[in-house]
Amino acid sequence: MFAKIEITGTIEIRTGMHIGGSDAFSAIGSVDAPVIKDVITQSPMIPGSSLKGKMRTLLAKRYNTSFANTPDDDEDFLTDLFGSAKKNHVKTSRILFADAVLGNWEELKKQGLNSKTEIKFENSIKRTTAVANPRQIERVVRGSEFPLNLIYEVKDDETTIKDFEILAEGFRLLEYDYLGGSGSRGYGKIKFKDLYAEPVIGDLPDEVMEKCRELLNGI
């Protein structure tokens, strides 16, 4: 069987999110920590690698029965799904995560925003001297939405349902954690909305697809 399932939906930003971009050429007085942006539109983006990495990390914390030095040492069912580069045990990932670029800028403008990001001013205090070190953190604004797009490669019907159980748990865990940096300070709370699975290559039994959609809708 060769088939692929597309998983779509929306990532809603519930609190300001910071996924860092390069500040190698920042001018004096510019933002200390910019967010990563799409080079063509200059809109903030969520790299697929950030989403995949955070979801995999949370699932590893949830399911690994022993300490894993690297993701390649995760439980077999996780490396089967997310892939492994371990020597003599290379596995190709069954799930592909696409980059996501801000998708509701026109709606945000109608709400009065004139910038796709916000600047949050923070201070770190040196305890020995009580001297403040101010810094400027760029964040994706609350209410921003990003289109979610994942491609899952089918192995067989039974494995597909098991993998979707893992993915649904990954979505749920991420909603109760954060995406990007500074989560302990309130950054990066997100919500997945309108998750939907549709076969785009090959055919799958209706009952398999119904079960996959049920799992995604149940997070």
C-alpha angles and dihedrals in degrees: 000000000000116000140138130209123205116214114200135176143116132283108213117199109225098179131019109291129208122195104166128239130188120296095176094122101033115149122231109281095020126124112297095213116025123188122244113266139192106260094221102046099020087227118143115261141194110225114225087230091060093052094044094045095050094045092048092048093052092047090049090053089049100046112019110109094198136026113284116207091199136009087258087069094057121118112294095249089057095048089045089058103034099030136242136233094195113143112264089001103070113161127186114229114252092204126063121198118205125209112257124216124198107281108184105051093128090055092048090052090055087057090059102265117142097180132054090220139032132224116230117197115215136175129210114202122215103222097209094056104017087229115152121227107201121205138174119231120194114216138183105247125250110264095035114136130206126194112244118217126174130165119210121196113216121230099174138325097266094047091047093058092046091049092050089052088056093045092049089052089049091054091048094048091050092053088058093047129038142262122230125003137329096030092154087062094054101269128135107022108161141181128208113219137185095007111187136172123209130171109239100173124034129354130284130186114269091236091057093051092045090053092048091051091046090054093050093047091051098064 
